[in-house]
Amino acid sequence: MNQHHSSISRWDSTCLTEKLLPLKIATLHKEQHGKLLLIGADLETVGAIILTGKAALRSDGLVKIITHKFNLIPVVSNCPELMVQ
């Protein structure tokens, strides 16, 4: 009789962090943790791009936002860690 091996496995948070997330080295520059470019936010609809940018900063990588020129000040004043263009 042939044995059938299931490709489904159970992963808890420890498995996820050990297998999927690379170990972060404190001495690395943020660009070495990865880069993310966010494009969005039409005129005066800046809230979602700010929230997305703040969430992306938690990855410890470099986060850059490209948005409408009228949204530059709201983004930078709300979260100065974000690079905005």
Secondary structure, DSSP 8 states (H G I E B T S, - for coil): ------------HHHHHHHTS----TTS-GGGG-EEEEE---TT--HHHHHHHHHHHTTTSEEEEE--GGGHHHHHHH-TTSEE-
